């Protein structure tokens, strides 16, 4: 099995696309199921029970809010 390369991708979606993705995420969280999403042509499975955090950054007048899931491949 080959080791996966590091990756840092940001993808911008329309409001309607974000709503659809968030609705699927909410449903997976409610049901205690894995969440699957495609980001820049890579299918990603976020395991149920993954660590979830919200991060806020401010640099001068600019703000950034990130919703993050963290898990480990074993």
Secondary structure, DSSP 8 states (H G I E B T S, - for coil): --------------HHHHHHHHHHHHHHHHHT--EEEEETTEEEEE-TT-EEEEEEEEETTEEEEEEEEE----
